[in-house]
Amino acid sequence: MSSNDVWAVGYYTEADTFKTLAMHWDGRAWTITPTANPSLAANQLKKVIAISTNDVWTVGGHGQSYTLHWNGAAWTQVALPPITNRGVSNVTNYLEDIAAVASNDIWMVGSVDSLEGGTWTLTMHWNGATWTQVPSPNVTGPRGGVYPQGLDSVIALAPNDVWAAGFYRVGNVMHPLIQHWNGTQWMIVQTPDGPSGDGWLHGIAAASPNDIWAVGEYSDGANGDSKALALHWDGAQWSAFVPPNPSPAGTNPLHSIVARGPNDFYAVGSWETAAQGLNTFVVHWDGANWTQSSSETPAGDGTGWNPLLDVGRDANGEMWAVGKKQADFNSPSLTLVQRANLAPNALAMTSVVSRKVHGAAGTFDIELSATGAAAVESRLPTNGEYTLVYSFSADVSAVDGVTVQSGLANVASRAVGPNPNQYTVRLTGVADLQHLVVQLDGVRGQAAALESAPARMDIVVGDVNSSRTVSASDISMVKTQVGSAVTSANFRADVTGNGAISSSDLAAVKAHSGGGLP
């Protein structure tokens, strides 16, 4: 949210019992807000996500997870369904992180008791009314056995573009685990290990669909100390990087990461001093290198325990890091909040898509372009409408106007959202067989502006193979998919967008056969 509307969550102890803790910054001071303690055992809040001032979620618990929701006035518990595994209900579970595409599209990830002495991955989804456990895959061994594993962090870019990061363990060796939600299912994505052949991911963040970083730790192999590890997704594959490790003979894990914009990521953690204390640890990616950034170590420099555990960014581009501080190992543990007032980023468009809900199959995006060749939108409009979603490197506060520069279309509505760094335009009266250019004029952020942000889209209904001509090959492609489930690989064949590839899609393509654009 804004720099005067910031949330932090965690726990405190009272009579040797863990209690939930939620604090709010109003621009002048931190205030503790009352929160429920649903568990009879340990209570703690782990992560928080703010969709708007009156729509904030946090996830917590240890062994039996729960969620709390802030409506602008109070925190209330929102029921989760019984967590199950292989038909067993109410199994032990650990939800670790939460991320949102929109107020009715929220994800949580963690782990669930494997019933075999370890844990397996766990994912849950909020549709605006209820939480649902969603199946997620697990890494298996050569003989079919499932390794212990779990998910620690999640980032949601679009309804069909959600990433989760964590670990799986083979024997005593941890390995990075990354999964991707494509709108219909979670899939494991091949991930490299750290330099010593191991790794564990704790945080993930994205500047765009093709610029994603995950951070964590790997073992140095010599004495088992944890060193900082970073993995990068370029749209095609994950690659491993080693950020600075300031403690040659100690631990240097990274716990969390946030994106300020393209080529501008910050990750936080801790590094072990010679006196076996933990100092705050911040590293920065500038597009070419990871470098260590200065950060204050407030309590017992050298001997104190001062790890940074999470980091976020407000709408003004300011960075907020949270953790705990102790003068020494035997001292009380206190909350730690650090703030970095950095220069605002230049505002840039990172992506633009044509978004359509395909019935119960989910939401699928066609990536459009700002320059060069336009992408083909081959699907029929939904109730006569097409929806464009523009994404930017920083939060958007306002747009001066929307102009249809080329083609025939009417702007039915426009607004910031579904995320603060996005802007959505609904178009009506869009004619088939046309080159369409829809431009945002005067895109304004909190401290930066962009003169224009165009989206280029060719409307060729029925052109499933994007050749810009509806032909026998399109008919053949749809015919082979009739009866198949709609996925990210074949959603273009669902021309009607009703969530099922059927004879009605085949009829729609045949009705448009022969049409095309130069």
C-alpha positions as CSV (number, residue, x, y, z in Angstrom):
1,M,0.0,0.0,0.0
2,S,1.2,3.6,0.4
3,S,4.0,4.7,2.7
4,N,1.4,5.6,5.4
5,D,-0.5,2.3,5.2
6,V,2.0,-0.6,5.9
7,W,1.4,-3.9,7.7
8,A,3.8,-6.3,9.5
9,V,2.9,-9.5,11.2
10,G,4.6,-12.0,13.5
11,Y,4.2,-13.2,17.0
12,Y,5.0,-12.5,20.7
13,T,5.2,-14.6,23.8
14,E,3.0,-14.3,26.8
15,A,3.4,-16.8,29.7
16,D,5.6,-18.9,27.5
17,T,2.8,-19.1,24.9
18,F,3.1,-17.8,21.3
19,K,0.5,-15.2,20.4
20,T,-0.4,-13.6,17.0
21,L,0.9,-10.1,16.3
22,A,-0.2,-7.6,13.6
23,M,1.2,-4.0,13.5
24,H,0.1,-1.1,11.3
25,W,2.1,2.0,10.2
26,D,0.0,5.1,9.5
27,G,2.8,7.3,8.4
28,R,3.7,8.5,12.0
29,A,3.7,5.5,14.3
30,W,3.3,1.7,14.5
31,T,0.1,0.5,16.3
32,I,-0.6,-3.1,17.4
33,T,-4.1,-4.2,16.2
34,P,-6.0,-6.9,18.0
35,T,-5.8,-10.4,16.4
36,A,-7.4,-13.7,17.2
37,N,-5.4,-16.7,18.5
38,P,-7.2,-19.6,16.9
39,S,-4.8,-22.4,18.0
40,L,-4.8,-24.0,21.4
41,A,-1.0,-24.4,20.9
42,A,1.4,-22.1,19.3
43,N,0.0,-19.0,17.4
44,Q,2.0,-17.0,14.9
45,L,1.4,-15.0,11.8
46,K,3.8,-15.6,9.0
47,K,3.1,-13.4,6.0
48,V,0.7,-10.6,5.0
49,I,-0.7,-9.3,1.7
50,A,-2.5,-6.0,1.3
51,I,-4.8,-5.8,-1.8
52,S,-6.4,-2.6,-0.7
53,T,-6.7,-0.5,2.5
54,N,-9.8,-2.6,3.4
55,D,-8.7,-5.9,2.1
56,V,-5.7,-7.4,3.9
57,W,-4.9,-11.1,4.5
58,T,-2.5,-12.8,6.7
59,V,-1.7,-16.5,7.1
60,G,-0.5,-18.2,10.3
61,G,-0.5,-21.2,12.6
62,H,1.9,-24.0,13.2
63,G,0.5,-27.5,12.7
64,Q,-3.0,-26.3,12.1
65,S,-3.0,-23.3,9.8
66,Y,-5.5,-20.4,9.7
67,T,-6.1,-17.1,7.9
68,L,-7.2,-13.7,9.2
69,H,-8.8,-10.9,7.1
70,W,-8.7,-7.1,7.7
71,N,-11.8,-5.3,6.5
72,G,-10.6,-1.8,7.4
73,A,-11.9,-2.0,10.9
74,A,-11.0,-5.4,12.5
75,W,-9.3,-8.7,11.9
76,T,-11.5,-11.7,11.6
77,Q,-10.8,-15.4,11.1
78,V,-11.8,-16.8,7.7
79,A,-12.4,-20.6,7.9
80,L,-10.3,-23.0,6.0
81,P,-11.6,-26.4,4.9
82,P,-10.2,-29.5,6.6
83,I,-6.7,-30.1,5.1
84,T,-6.6,-33.6,3.6
85,N,-4.0,-36.0,2.3
86,R,-4.8,-39.3,0.6
87,G,-8.3,-39.3,2.2
88,V,-7.1,-38.5,5.7
89,S,-8.7,-35.2,7.0
90,N,-7.4,-32.6,9.4
91,V,-3.8,-33.6,8.9
92,T,-1.0,-31.5,10.3
93,N,-0.2,-28.6,7.9
94,Y,2.0,-25.5,7.7
95,L,0.9,-22.7,5.4
96,E,3.9,-20.3,4.9
97,D,3.0,-17.5,2.4
98,I,0.2,-15.8,0.6
99,A,-0.1,-13.8,-2.7
100,A,-2.9,-12.2,-4.6
101,V,-3.8,-11.6,-8.3
102,A,-7.1,-9.9,-7.2
103,S,-9.5,-9.9,-4.3
104,N,-11.1,-13.0,-5.6
105,D,-7.9,-14.8,-6.7
106,I,-5.6,-15.4,-3.8
107,W,-3.1,-18.3,-3.3
108,M,-1.4,-19.7,-0.2
109,V,1.3,-22.3,-0.1
110,G,3.1,-24.5,2.4
111,S,3.3,-28.2,3.4
112,V,1.1,-31.0,4.7
113,D,2.0,-34.1,6.7
114,S,3.0,-36.8,4.2
115,L,1.7,-39.5,6.7
116,E,5.2,-41.0,6.1
117,G,7.3,-39.1,8.5
118,G,7.8,-35.9,6.4
119,T,5.8,-33.3,4.5
120,W,4.4,-32.8,1.0
121,T,3.5,-29.6,-0.9
122,L,0.3,-27.8,-0.1
123,T,-1.5,-25.1,-2.1
124,M,-4.8,-23.4,-1.4
125,H,-7.0,-20.9,-3.4
126,W,-9.5,-18.2,-2.5
127,N,-12.2,-17.5,-5.1
128,G,-13.8,-14.6,-3.3
129,A,-16.1,-16.7,-1.2
130,T,-14.2,-19.8,0.0
131,W,-10.8,-21.4,0.4
132,T,-10.2,-24.6,-1.5
133,Q,-7.3,-27.0,-1.3
134,V,-5.8,-27.4,-4.8
135,P,-3.8,-30.5,-5.8
136,S,-0.1,-29.8,-6.2
137,P,2.6,-32.2,-7.4
138,N,5.5,-33.7,-5.5
139,V,9.0,-34.8,-6.5
140,T,9.2,-38.6,-6.7
141,G,12.2,-40.9,-6.6
142,P,13.2,-43.4,-9.3
143,R,11.1,-46.1,-7.6
144,G,8.1,-43.9,-7.2
145,G,8.5,-42.9,-3.6
146,V,7.7,-39.3,-2.7
147,Y,10.5,-37.3,-1.2
148,P,9.9,-34.9,1.8
149,Q,9.2,-31.4,0.5
150,G,7.3,-28.2,0.9
151,L,6.7,-24.7,-0.5
152,D,7.8,-21.6,1.4
153,S,6.9,-18.7,-0.9
154,V,4.5,-17.7,-3.7
155,I,4.1,-14.8,-6.2
156,A,1.0,-14.3,-8.3
157,L,1.3,-12.4,-11.6
158,A,-1.9,-13.4,-13.4
159,P,-4.7,-15.9,-13.0
160,N,-2.6,-18.3,-15.2
161,D,0.8,-17.3,-14.0
162,V,1.6,-18.1,-10.3
163,W,4.9,-19.3,-9.0
164,A,5.8,-21.1,-5.8
165,A,9.3,-21.9,-4.4
166,G,10.5,-24.3,-1.7
167,F,12.5,-27.5,-1.3
168,Y,12.6,-31.2,-1.6
169,R,15.0,-33.5,0.3
170,V,16.8,-36.6,-0.9
171,G,18.4,-38.3,2.0
172,N,20.0,-35.5,4.0
173,V,20.4,-33.2,0.9
174,M,18.0,-30.4,0.3
175,H,17.3,-29.3,-3.3
176,P,15.4,-26.2,-4.7
177,L,11.8,-26.8,-5.7
178,I,9.8,-24.5,-8.0
179,Q,6.2,-25.0,-9.2
180,H,4.1,-23.0,-11.7
181,W,0.3,-22.6,-11.9
182,N,-0.8,-22.3,-15.6
183,G,-4.4,-21.6,-14.9
184,T,-5.5,-25.2,-14.7
185,Q,-2.8,-27.1,-12.7
186,W,0.4,-26.8,-10.8
187,M,3.5,-28.2,-12.5
188,I,7.1,-28.8,-11.3
189,V,9.6,-26.7,-13.3
190,Q,13.2,-27.9,-13.7
191,T,15.4,-26.0,-11.3
192,P,19.2,-26.0,-10.9
193,D,21.0,-26.7,-7.6
194,G,23.5,-24.4,-5.9
195,P,27.2,-24.8,-6.4
196,S,27.5,-27.7,-4.0
197,G,24.6,-29.6,-5.6
198,D,22.0,-28.6,-3.1
199,G,19.7,-25.7,-2.1
200,W,16.6,-24.4,-0.4
201,L,14.4,-21.5,-1.6
202,H,12.7,-19.2,0.9
203,G,11.4,-16.3,-1.2
204,I,10.3,-15.4,-4.8
205,A,9.5,-12.1,-6.6
206,A,8.9,-10.9,-10.1
207,A,9.3,-7.7,-12.1
208,S,7.6,-9.3,-15.1
209,P,6.6,-12.8,-16.3
210,N,10.1,-13.2,-17.8
211,D,12.1,-11.6,-14.9
212,I,11.6,-13.6,-11.7
213,W,14.1,-14.3,-8.9
214,A,14.0,-16.9,-6.1
215,V,16.4,-16.7,-3.2
216,G,17.4,-19.0,-0.4
217,E,20.5,-20.9,0.6
218,Y,22.9,-23.7,-0.2
219,S,25.5,-25.6,1.8
220,D,29.1,-24.6,1.1
221,G,30.1,-28.3,1.3
222,A,33.1,-27.7,3.5
223,N,31.6,-27.3,7.0
224,G,27.9,-27.2,6.1
225,D,27.4,-23.4,6.5
226,S,24.5,-21.9,4.6
227,K,25.4,-19.5,1.8
228,A,23.2,-17.1,-0.2
229,L,21.7,-18.5,-3.3
230,A,19.6,-16.9,-6.1
231,L,17.9,-18.4,-9.1
232,H,16.6,-16.4,-12.1
233,W,13.8,-17.2,-14.6
234,D,14.2,-15.5,-18.0
235,G,11.0,-16.8,-19.5
236,A,12.6,-20.1,-20.7
237,Q,14.7,-21.5,-17.9
238,W,16.0,-21.1,-14.3
239,S,19.7,-20.3,-13.8
240,A,21.7,-20.2,-10.5
241,F,23.6,-17.2,-9.2
242,V,25.7,-16.8,-6.0
243,P,25.2,-13.3,-4.3
244,P,27.9,-11.9,-2.0
245,N,28.5,-14.0,1.1
246,P,30.2,-11.7,3.7
247,S,30.8,-14.4,6.2
248,P,33.4,-16.8,4.8
249,A,33.2,-19.1,7.9
250,G,29.6,-18.7,8.8
251,T,26.0,-18.7,7.5
252,N,24.6,-16.2,5.0
253,P,21.0,-17.3,4.1
254,L,18.6,-15.1,2.2
255,H,15.0,-15.2,3.5
256,S,12.9,-13.0,1.2
257,I,13.1,-10.9,-2.0
258,V,11.1,-8.0,-3.6
259,A,11.1,-6.4,-7.0
260,R,11.2,-2.6,-7.3
261,G,11.2,-2.9,-11.1
262,P,13.1,-4.4,-14.0
263,N,16.7,-5.1,-13.0
264,D,16.0,-3.8,-9.5
265,F,15.6,-6.5,-6.8
266,Y,16.4,-6.5,-3.1
267,A,16.8,-9.6,-1.0
268,V,17.3,-9.8,2.8
269,G,18.6,-12.3,5.3
270,S,21.4,-12.5,7.9
271,W,25.1,-13.1,8.0
272,E,27.1,-14.7,10.8
273,T,29.8,-12.7,12.5
274,A,33.1,-14.0,13.9
275,A,31.5,-13.8,17.4
276,Q,28.7,-16.0,16.2
277,G,26.1,-13.3,16.1
278,L,23.8,-12.5,13.2
279,N,23.9,-9.2,11.4
280,T,21.3,-7.8,9.0
281,F,22.0,-8.7,5.4
282,V,20.7,-7.0,2.3
283,V,21.8,-7.6,-1.4
284,H,20.8,-5.9,-4.6
285,W,20.5,-7.0,-8.2
286,D,21.1,-4.2,-10.7
287,G,20.6,-6.2,-13.9
288,A,24.3,-7.3,-14.1
289,N,25.5,-8.1,-10.6
290,W,24.4,-8.9,-7.1
291,T,26.1,-6.6,-4.5
292,Q,25.7,-6.2,-0.8
293,S,23.9,-3.1,0.4
294,S,24.5,-1.4,3.7
295,S,21.9,-2.1,6.4
296,E,21.8,-1.1,10.1
297,T,22.4,-3.8,12.7
298,P,20.7,-2.2,15.8
299,A,21.5,-4.6,18.7
300,G,24.8,-6.0,19.8
301,D,26.7,-5.6,16.5
302,G,28.8,-8.7,16.2
303,T,27.3,-10.6,19.1
304,G,23.5,-9.8,18.7
305,W,21.0,-11.8,16.7
306,N,19.5,-9.5,14.1
307,P,18.1,-11.4,11.1
308,L,15.9,-9.8,8.5
309,L,13.1,-12.2,7.7
310,D,10.9,-10.5,5.1
311,V,11.0,-7.5,2.8
312,G,8.3,-5.5,0.9
313,R,7.7,-2.4,-1.2
314,D,5.1,0.2,-0.8
315,A,3.3,2.2,-3.5
316,N,5.9,4.9,-3.3
317,G,8.8,2.5,-4.0
318,E,10.1,2.7,-0.5
319,M,11.5,-0.6,0.9
320,W,10.4,-2.1,4.3
321,A,12.3,-5.0,5.9
322,V,11.2,-6.8,9.1
323,G,12.9,-9.2,11.4
324,K,13.9,-9.4,15.1
325,K,16.7,-8.0,17.2
326,Q,18.5,-9.4,20.3
327,A,21.5,-7.8,22.0
328,D,22.8,-11.4,22.5
329,F,21.4,-14.9,22.4
330,N,20.1,-14.7,26.0
331,S,18.4,-11.3,25.6
332,P,14.7,-10.7,24.9
333,S,13.8,-10.9,21.2
334,L,12.2,-7.6,19.9
335,T,10.6,-6.6,16.6
336,L,12.9,-5.0,14.0
337,V,11.6,-2.8,11.2
338,Q,13.9,-1.1,8.7
339,R,13.0,1.4,6.0
340,A,14.9,2.4,2.9
341,N,13.8,5.7,1.3
342,L,15.2,5.0,-2.2
343,A,14.8,7.1,-5.3
344,P,11.7,6.2,-7.2
345,N,12.0,4.0,-10.3
346,A,11.2,5.2,-13.7
347,L,7.7,4.0,-14.7
348,A,7.8,1.4,-17.5
349,M,5.2,-1.0,-19.0
350,T,6.4,-4.6,-18.4
351,S,3.6,-6.5,-20.2
352,V,0.1,-6.2,-21.6
353,V,-2.3,-9.1,-22.2
354,S,-5.8,-9.8,-23.6
355,R,-7.5,-11.6,-20.7
356,K,-10.5,-13.9,-20.9
357,V,-12.2,-16.2,-18.5
358,H,-12.8,-19.6,-20.1
359,G,-15.7,-20.8,-17.8
360,A,-14.7,-23.2,-15.1
361,A,-11.4,-23.9,-16.9
362,G,-10.0,-20.7,-15.6
363,T,-8.5,-17.4,-16.9
364,F,-6.1,-17.4,-19.9
365,D,-4.0,-14.5,-21.2
366,I,-2.7,-13.8,-24.7
367,E,0.5,-11.7,-24.5
368,L,0.3,-8.6,-26.6
369,S,3.1,-6.2,-27.8
370,A,3.7,-2.5,-27.6
371,T,5.8,-2.3,-30.8
372,G,6.4,-4.5,-33.8
373,A,4.2,-7.3,-34.9
374,A,0.9,-7.6,-33.0
375,A,-0.3,-10.8,-31.4
376,V,-3.5,-12.4,-32.7
377,E,-6.6,-12.5,-30.5
378,S,-8.5,-15.5,-32.0
379,R,-11.3,-15.8,-29.4
380,L,-14.8,-14.5,-29.6
381,P,-15.5,-11.5,-27.3
382,T,-17.1,-12.2,-23.9
383,N,-20.6,-10.6,-24.0
384,G,-19.2,-8.4,-26.8
385,E,-16.2,-7.4,-24.7
386,Y,-12.4,-7.8,-24.7
387,T,-10.3,-7.1,-21.6
388,L,-6.8,-5.7,-21.8
389,V,-4.6,-5.7,-18.7
390,Y,-1.5,-3.5,-18.7
391,S,1.3,-4.2,-16.1
392,F,4.0,-1.7,-15.0
393,S,7.2,-1.6,-13.1
394,A,5.7,0.4,-10.3
395,D,2.2,1.1,-8.9
396,V,-0.2,3.2,-10.9
397,S,-2.1,6.0,-9.4
398,A,-4.0,7.4,-12.4
399,V,-4.2,7.3,-16.2
400,D,-5.1,10.5,-18.1
401,G,-7.0,8.7,-20.9
402,V,-7.3,5.8,-23.2
403,T,-7.1,6.2,-27.0
404,V,-8.1,3.7,-29.7
405,Q,-5.4,4.8,-32.1
406,S,-6.1,2.2,-34.8
407,G,-9.2,0.0,-35.4
408,L,-12.8,0.1,-34.2
409,A,-13.5,-0.3,-30.5
410,N,-15.2,1.6,-27.7
411,V,-13.7,2.0,-24.2
412,A,-16.4,0.7,-21.9
413,S,-14.5,1.1,-18.6
414,R,-11.0,1.6,-17.3
415,A,-9.5,1.5,-13.8
416,V,-6.4,0.6,-11.8
417,G,-6.2,-3.1,-11.0
418,P,-6.5,-5.9,-10.4
419,N,-3.0,-5.3,-8.8
420,P,-1.8,-1.8,-7.9
421,N,0.8,-1.9,-10.7
422,Q,-1.8,-2.8,-13.3
423,Y,-4.5,-1.0,-15.4
424,T,-7.5,-2.7,-16.9
425,V,-9.4,-1.6,-20.0
426,R,-12.7,-3.1,-21.2
427,L,-13.5,-2.8,-24.9
428,T,-16.8,-3.1,-26.6
429,G,-17.8,-2.9,-30.2
430,V,-14.6,-4.6,-31.4
431,A,-14.9,-5.6,-35.0
432,D,-13.4,-8.8,-36.4
433,L,-10.5,-8.7,-38.9
434,Q,-8.7,-5.5,-37.9
435,H,-5.4,-4.2,-36.6
436,L,-6.2,-2.7,-33.1
437,V,-4.0,-0.3,-31.1
438,V,-5.2,0.8,-27.7
439,Q,-3.0,3.3,-25.9
440,L,-2.9,4.5,-22.3
441,D,-2.1,8.2,-22.2
442,G,-0.4,9.8,-19.2
443,V,0.2,6.8,-17.0
444,R,1.1,8.2,-13.5
445,G,2.8,6.6,-10.6
446,Q,3.5,8.0,-7.1
447,A,6.7,9.8,-8.2
448,A,7.0,9.0,-11.9
449,A,5.0,9.2,-15.1
450,L,4.9,7.5,-18.6
451,E,3.7,9.4,-21.6
452,S,2.0,6.5,-23.3
453,A,1.6,2.7,-23.1
454,P,0.3,1.1,-26.3
455,A,-1.1,-2.4,-26.9
456,R,-1.2,-3.9,-30.4
457,M,-3.7,-6.7,-31.1
458,D,-4.9,-8.2,-34.4
459,I,-8.5,-9.5,-34.2
460,V,-8.9,-12.6,-36.3
461,V,-11.6,-14.8,-34.7
462,G,-10.9,-18.5,-35.4
463,D,-7.2,-18.0,-36.2
464,V,-6.1,-20.6,-33.7
465,N,-2.6,-21.0,-35.1
466,S,-2.0,-17.2,-35.3
467,S,-1.3,-17.2,-39.0
468,R,-3.6,-14.2,-39.5
469,T,-5.8,-16.3,-41.8
470,V,-8.6,-18.7,-40.8
471,S,-8.0,-21.8,-42.9
472,A,-8.4,-25.6,-43.0
473,S,-5.4,-25.9,-40.6
474,D,-7.3,-24.0,-37.9
475,I,-10.3,-26.3,-38.4
476,S,-8.1,-29.3,-38.1
477,M,-6.4,-28.0,-35.0
478,V,-9.8,-27.5,-33.2
479,K,-11.1,-30.8,-34.4
480,T,-8.2,-32.7,-32.8
481,Q,-8.8,-30.9,-29.5
482,V,-12.6,-31.4,-29.3
483,G,-13.4,-33.1,-26.0
484,S,-10.0,-32.2,-24.5
485,A,-9.7,-30.2,-21.2
486,V,-8.8,-26.5,-21.7
487,T,-5.2,-25.9,-20.7
488,S,-2.5,-23.3,-21.2
489,A,-1.4,-25.3,-24.2
490,N,-4.7,-25.4,-26.1
491,F,-6.9,-22.6,-24.8
492,R,-6.9,-20.9,-28.2
493,A,-9.0,-23.8,-29.5
494,D,-11.7,-22.8,-27.0
495,V,-12.8,-20.0,-29.4
496,T,-16.1,-19.5,-27.6
497,G,-14.4,-19.2,-24.2
498,N,-16.9,-21.4,-22.4
499,G,-14.3,-23.6,-20.8
500,A,-14.9,-26.7,-23.1
501,I,-13.5,-27.4,-26.5
502,S,-16.5,-28.7,-28.4
503,S,-18.5,-28.7,-31.6
504,S,-19.5,-25.1,-31.0
505,D,-15.8,-24.0,-31.2
506,L,-15.5,-26.0,-34.4
507,A,-18.6,-24.3,-35.8
508,A,-17.2,-20.9,-34.9
509,V,-13.9,-21.5,-36.7
510,K,-15.8,-22.8,-39.8
511,A,-18.0,-19.7,-39.8
512,H,-15.0,-17.5,-39.9
513,S,-13.0,-19.6,-42.4
514,G,-11.5,-17.6,-45.2
515,G,-11.1,-14.4,-43.2
516,G,-7.7,-12.9,-42.6
517,L,-5.4,-9.9,-42.3
518,P,-2.5,-8.9,-44.4
